Amino acid sequence: MGPQSTPDLSTQASSPSLSTVAIVGLGTMGTGIAEVLTRAGREVIGIDTDEAAARRAVSALETATARAVLRERLTERERQDALARFRTFTDLQAAADADLVIEVVPEDYELKRQVFAALDAVVRPDTILATGTNALSVTRLAADSQRPERVLGVHFFNPAPAMKLVEVVSSVLTAPTAVTAVTELARDLGKDPIAVGDRPGFVADGLLFGYLNQAAAMYESKYATREDIDAAMKLGCGLPMGPLALLDLIGVDTARTVLEAMYAESQDRLHAPAPILGQLAEAGLTGRKAGRGFYSYDAPGSATVVPDAESPAAADERAGGRPVSGVGVAGSGTMASGIAEVFAKAGYKVVLAARSLEKAEKAKARITKSLGRSVDKGRMTAEARDAALAAITPAGSLDAFADVDLAVEAVAEDLAVKQELFRTLDKVCKPGAVLATTTSSLPVVACARATSRPQDVIGMHFFNPAPAMKLVEVVRTVLTADDVHATVRAVCAKVRKHPVDCGDRAGFIVNALLFPYLNNAIKMVDEHYATLDDIDAAMKLGGGYPMGPFELLDVVGLDVSLAIEKVLHAEFRDPGLAPSPLLEHLVAAGCLGRKTGRGFREYAARR
């Protein structure tokens, strides 16, 4: 095909007006996109070979717009106008007058290729053809088309009416005017478009599905229950859904397809679909749409989870535990003072020990300020504040832990330092006292082996800030006694924290799933695939994350992040977990995030 035969898009001075849009495939996504377009004033031609699907799309649009009228987001006249702009057909010939065609048929390359081939014979030369794929090659679809310069990807997120992100995907063949036209359309629809290149998963799903895959593998290995994995990521990271519940919502079969495409491209083992995804898909247990996936639901398509054979049995958390009335907290930093505050507010007598009495008193002063803010905000009474402060005794030596029932260390994340501390606790604490470490990355058993009573040692990984964060990862070693585990879970309940059980391996639940995701985001920037701002926007708008990965990295600290990634890489020995060179370079340069004023971004100096 010579260049003179394709002048339409590549030579246009301005982007085409996209007033009439055809949607091919009227499933959930196609119907959602149609709603967005009709409400924004576009003429929409809905095409589906299944007449029942077309009827469902019309009914869904009627219901959605009626709801919008009730909520006073549309007038009845606007609703009627929107409905009039949506027409459905069963033949692709109906797309003949469209300015833009968006296909959202199932994720099957041959099916999509056939749709594009048929559209080539129907639409005008200047019509833009967009694929809604999030897993298949846009470039390949374009190359197989008669006019590859007019083919691109436009990836909406489900539910399309609510989700703000749209990824506009160009191949090396796509005309810039086509990208500009679709980007402008997305903005007119009230969406936030980002421009990305053609690789499986693009930005949002490229990061999301690797994380979901690792969560599925974690569950499959029986390292943690599905409930604990999901609770850990919701409470520890502020995510709207846990990964296994999200896999059920997306569809286990869909996730497997996306991961297969990603693995074919990257050969990264983190993208190789966990076997359980294939097993569930082959068994027809594809998630909510089937009524069963990782969880069981009360009906196909329902969001209501019902108990099944894997549901945790209700149990008295205190059964078999040891009595705890006095707690010792070792350390003088933010985490130590936060943990001491948590225990004191719950009514425990707390000894807060540091390397000197002065340091311990400074830590208590920090708690005094924190509790004062809670009183000012009406979260607690002055009497409750005074009682909590009265329960805290500062000490300049671990000797003050002689009578505590539970000792929790929150000192520097250095194994030698922690082991020396545990040797001291072993000498000081009474027989039967539970000894806990708050480590986030070091082996708990190495702390346990520094004592003569490893059966009494356990991990209690609080999250920062401890007074606000509800999650505690309860980390058992192979030597931890059952009654020690029961004691810690009961204590978590009393201090109103949510405990999740996990074994003693690098990263536990949260960091083992979070940091590979963060590392992959850095690699995207390192490979010049996307910008920091686009990646952060994609994960907040497309994934519902409270912070983008680079915002989070700068808050956590790049040195801390690098240390955790090195621990994960050393333990699991997966090449995909190797820290990004960009992260290593920034840390070597002293750019550690907000605490140094510069990390991935620069920050104004604190006054």
N, C-alpha and C positions, 0 to 999 in steps of 0.2 A: 504494500500500500504506500504510494508516494506521498510526500508531504503536501503536494498541491490538493490532495483529495480530502484533507482534514483541516480546513481553515477556520472552522466555526468557533471553537473555543480558544485555540492557541493564538488567534490574531485579534480577538475582540478587545476593544479599548476599555470596556467596562463590563462588570459581571452581569449576567442575565438576571432578569426579574423572575422570581420563582413564585408565581401566584397560583399555579395549578400543580398539585403534587399527587402522584399516584403511589399508593402503598400496596405492595404485592405480598400477601400473607397477612391474614387478619386474626392471628392468635393474640395472646395477651399483649405482646410488644407492639405489633402492628396496630391494634386497636388503641393502645395508649398514645402512640405517635399521631394517629388520626385525630384523637381528641385534642391534643395540643395544637395541631394545625388548624382544625376547624374553629376552635375558640380564638385563634389568632387571626382569623379572617381569610384563611386560604381555602380555595376550592380543593376538596379531597376526593380522589377516585380510589375507592377501596376494591381490591381485586383478590379473590380467593376462589379456587376451583370447587371448594366445598360450600354449597349454598347455606348449610347450617352455620358454618363459621361466619359467613357474612351477616346472617340474621343475628347471631350472638353479638357481633361487633356493633350493629345498629342498636340493639337492646342495651348494650353496655354504655354506649354514648348517651342514649336517652336517660339512663339511670344516673350517670355521672353528672350530666348537665342539670338534671332535676335537683340533685343534691346541691349543686353550686347555686341554684336559685334559692333554695331553702337557707343557705348560708349567706345569702345576699352578695355573692361574688359575681353573679350574672343576673340580668333582668330576664323576665320571661320572653320578651321580644328578642333579646340577644341569644337566648337559648334556641328559639325557633329558627333564627337565622343560621346559627351554627349547625343545627340538624339538617337544614336545607342544603348546606354546603357539602354534605357527606352523601355520596352515592356509591352503591356497591355493584360489582359485576363479577362474572365468573370467567371472563375471557380477557387475556392480556391485550387484545386489540383496543380495549377501553383506555389504555395508556397513551393512545396516539397523540392526544393534544397536551400531554403533561409537559411541564417545564423541568420537572425533577421526578424521578422514580426512585423510591426507596424499597428495596426488597428485604423482607424479614421472614423468609421461608426457613425451614429447619436447617441446622448446621451440617449440611451435606454438600461437598464441593460439586459433585456432578449435578445435583438438583439446581444449585445456584447457577452453574454454567449454562444449563438448559434455559433457565429463566432469562439470563442475559442474552443468550443467542436469539431467543424469541423476541426480546425487546429490541434488539438491533434491527429487526425487520419491521418493527412497528413504529417506533418513535421518530421524532424529527432529528436531523443531524446535530442540532445544538442542545438537545435534551441531555441533562446530566443524569447519569445512572449511578446510584449509590447502593452499596451493600451494607446491611446492618450487622455483618458478621463481627464476632469478637475473637474468633479463633482461626479462621481460614485466611489464606493469602489474598489480599486485595490486588496485589501486583499480578498474580496468576490469573485472577478473574479478568483484569484489565487486558492482559496480553492475549487472552482468548476471545476478547471482544473485537468487533469491527473497528471501533473508535476508542482505543485505550485512553486517549487524553481526556475523555469525558467521564471516566470511571474513577470513583473514589469510595471511601468508607465513611459512613456517618453512624457512629455508635451511641445510641441513646441508652440510658440506664433505667432499670425497672424499679418502680412504676414510672413510666415516662412523664406523666403529668406532674409528678412531684419532684423528681430528681433533676437537679439543675445542670449537671455535667453532660456535655456532648463532645465526644472525641471525633475530630474531623481528620480522616486518615488519607494521606496522599501517597501514591507510589511514585517511582521515578518517572512514570509515564504521564502522570496527571497534570493537566494544564492549570497554571496558577489561578486563572479566572474562575475555574470550576470550584477550587478551594475557597476563593474569596466569596463567591456567590452563596455557597452552603454555609460558610461561617457567618455571613451577614444574616442569612435566614435564621440560623440558630439564635443569634442575638435578638432578632425581631420576635422570636418565640419566647423571649425572657430566659433563655438558657445561657450558660457560660461555656462557650466552645474553647477547646484547646486543640492546637494543630500538632499532629503526631505522624511519625513515619510508619511504614508497614512492617510490623512484626507481631507475632501471635500474642494476643492479650493486650496489645498497645500499652498504655501506662497503667490505668487503674486495675484492669483484670490481670495484666502481666505481673503486678505486685500481689494482688489479692489471691490469685489462684495458687501460687506457690505456697503461701501461708495456709490456705485451706487444705492443700495436699499434705502439708506437714502435720496439721492437726488430725487429719484422717489417719495418717501413719502412726501418730502418737496413740490414738485410741486403739488402733488395730494391734499395737504391741502390748496393750493392756497396761501401759504405764500409768494412765489415769482414766477415770470414768468419763463418759461423754458429758455428764452434768458438771463435773469438776473442771473439765477443759473449757466448757462454754462459760461457766461462772468466772473462771480465772481471767479470761480475756475480756469479759464485760466489766468486771470489777477492777481488774488490774490495769486496763488500758482505756476504759471508758467507751468501749465499742457498743454500738446499738444491739448487736446480736453476737452470740458465740459462733465459732467457725462451723461446728457440726450442724447447728440449727440453720445456719446460712446455707450450707450445702444442701440441706433438705429443701430450702426455699428456692434456690437456684435450679435444683434438679441434679441428682447424683450423675445421671447420664450426661447432662450438659457439661458438668464440671470435668468429667472424664474426657469428653471430646476436646475441650479447651486445653486440658493438660497434655493430651496426646499431641496436639498441634504445637504446643509450646516446647515439648520435649524433642519433637522432630527437628525443630529449628535450633534449639539451644544445646541439646545433648547434656543438659544440666540435670543431675540426678534428683535435684529438688523438684523438678517438673515431671519426673517419671511418675505416672499415676500410681498412688498407693493401691495395692492389690484389692483392698476392700471396696474401692470405688467400682472396680470391674465386677466384683462378686455381687454387690448390691444391684448394679445396673442389669447384669445378666438375669438376676432373679426377679426383675421388675420392681424392686424396692427403690424407686427413684426419688423418694422424698415426699413432700406434701401432696404433690399431684397424684401420687399413687396411694396415699394414706399411710405409707410407711417408708422409712429410710433409715437414718441413724436413730430417729425417734419414731414412735407410733402415734397416729392421729385418729381422731374419732370418725373421720370420713375422708375419702379422696378429695383433695382441694382445701381441706380444713386446716386452720392454723392451731387448732386446739390439741395439745399434746395429752395423750392418755397413758396411764401406767401400763408397763409391759414387764416381761421377765427380767429386764435389766434395770428397772427403776429401783432406786435405793429404798430399802425398807426403813420405815420410821423406827428410830431407836432412841433410848435415853442416852445422850452423849456422856452423861456423868457416870454411867455404869462402869465399874471396874477401875475408876481413876483414883488418884491420890488426892488428899485434901490440900488445898492451897489457900493460904490467907496472907502470907507475906511474900513479896516479890522483890528480887534484886535486879536492877538494871545497870549494866556496866558500860560506861562511855559518857562523853560530855558533848557530843555533836548533836546535829538536828534530829537524827534518827533516834538516838538514845533519849533525848528529852521528850520527843514525841511519843515514844513507847511508854515512858514513865507517866506522862500525862494520861494516856489511855488507861493504864492500870489504876491510877489514883482516882480517876473519874468513876471507875467501876467499883470503887470501894475497897480496893486492896491497899494494904500497908506497903509502901514502896521505899526501898533503900536505893538511892541514886549515887553510885560510886564512880569516881573519876580518879585520874592520877594524882590529883591534889584536891584538898577541900575547896580551894578557891575555884577550880574548874567546875566542881560539882555544884557549888553555889551559883556560878554563872549559868549553868544548865537549868537550875531551878528558877532563876530569874527569867530565863527564856519561857519557861512554862507559865510563870506568873503573868507575863505579857500576853501569852496565847489565851489563857483562861480569861484575862481581862477583856480581850477582844470578843470572846464568846458571850460574856455578860453584856457588853455594849450592844451586841447584835441581838440580844434577847434569846440566845440559845441555851443559857443556863442562868440560874439565880446567883446572887452574890453569896448566899449561904452555901450553895453547892460548890462554888469556886473556893471558898474558905476551907471547906471540908476536904476538898481534893488537895489543896496546898498543905494542909496540916498533916495529910497522910504521907507526904514525901519528906524523907530524911536524907540530906546530902551527906556524903562520906568521902574521905580522901584515900580510902583503902578498901580492897576487896575483903578485908577481915570483917567488915560490917555485914557480910553475907552469911554469917555463921548460923543464923536462925531462919533464913528464907526457905520457902518451900519450892520456889521456882526462881532460877537465875537466868537472865536473858542478857547476852552480850551484844553490844552494838558498837564495836570498836572498828578500827581501820580494816579494810578488805585486804588483809595480808595474812597468809596462812601461818607464817612463823609467829606473828603477833597473837593471832587467835589461839594457836596451840599453847603458847606460854600462858595465856590467860586461863585456858581450860585446865592446865596443870595446877594453877593456883586455886581455881574453883574446886578442884578435886580435893585439895588439902583443907580448904576453908569451909565448904558447905557440908551440912550435916548429912548422914546417910539417908537415902530416900529422896533427897532434893532432886528436882528435874533440872537439867542443865541444857539451855537452848542457845543456838546461834542464829543470828539474823542474816547470815551470809546469803548473797544472791548469786554467787558464782563458784564458791570453793566447796570441796567435798566435805560434807558434814561428818562422814566417818573418820576423816583425818583429825578432826577436832575430838571426836569420841575416843580415838585410840591414844590421845594424849592423856587420858584419864585412866584410873583403875576401875572405872564403872561405865564402860561404853553403853551398857543397856539403858542408862539414865539420860543419854544425850540424844537430842532431836533438833531439827531445824524449825524455826518459826520465822519465816521470811515475811516481815511487814513491808508495806509499800509507803513511799514518801509522798505527802506528809502523813505520818501514821495516824494522827487524830482524825483525818478526813477520809482516808482510804479504807474501804471495808474489807479488803482481801488479806488473808494470811495463808501462805503456802506452808503446809505442815509436812515436813520432809523426814520420813523414816529412813534410817539406815538398816542394813541387814541385821544389826545388833540391837536396835531399839526395842525395848520391852513394850508389850501390848498396853500395860497400864499407864506407861508414860505417854503413849499416843493418845489414849483415852483422856488422860489428864489435860493435855494441851488442847484437845478439841473442846473439852468442857470449859476451859479457861477462855478460849476464843468466843464461845457462846456468851459467857458472862460479860466480856468486854465488848460485846455486840459487833464482832467481826465474823466474816464468813470464811470458815476454813475449807481448804481444798487439799486433798491428800495426793502426794506424789513421792516418787522414789528419789534416792540420792544420786542424781546425775546432773551434768552441767545444764544450767539454765532453768531447771525444774520445768514448770509449765510455761509461764509467761515469757521469760527471757528466751527460752528455747524456740518459741514461735515468733516473738517480736523481733529479735535482732537479725535473723536471716532476711526478714522482710525489709528492715532498715538497710541492711547491707546491699540488697538487690536494688533499692532505690538509689543508693550512692553509685552503684555500677551503671545505672541508666544515665546519670549525669557524666560519669567518667567516660562513657562511650558516646557522649554528645547526642544521645537519643532524645532527651527532653530536658527542659530547664528546671531548676529548683522550684520556681513559682508554679509552673505547670504541674509538676508532680505533686506538690503540696495541695494545689487546688483539686487535682483529680481525686486524691484520696479523701479529702474532706467532702467534696461535692458528690463523688461517685460511690464512695465507700462508707460515708457517714462517720468518718473518723473525726474525733474532736480536734486533733492536730495533724498537720501533714508530717511526713517522716523527717524532713529537715528541721522543722520547728521543734519536733520532739528530740532529735539528736542534739540540737544546740542547748536544750533545757537539761537533758540528762548529762551532757558533757561528752565531748568526743573522745577524751582519754578513757572515761568509764566505758563508753560504748566499744572502743577498740579492745579493751581488756576482756570484756565479756565475749566479743566475737572470737578472740584468740582462744579463750577457754572452750567455746563451742567447737571450733575447728580442731583443736587438739583432742577433744574427747570423741567426737564423731568421725573425724578424719575424712570428711566429705569435701572434695575440692570446691564445691559450690559454696561452702561456708567460709572459705578463705577471705579475710578482710580485704575490702577494696583498697587498692593502692592510694586512691585519693584520700581516704580516711587516714591512712598511715602518714601521708605527707602533711596533712593538716595538723595532726597531733605532733609530729616532729617539728613543725614550725611554731608550736605553742598556741595554735588557734583551737581552743578547746570548747568554744561555745559561749553562752551568755556570761559565764563566770570570768572569762578573759576579755569580753567585749567583741570577740570575733570568733566565728566558727564557720559554718557554711554561709552565714550572713554576718554583717557588722551591726553592733548595737551601741546605742548612746551610752556614754560613761555614766555610772551611777553617781549621784551627788552624795 
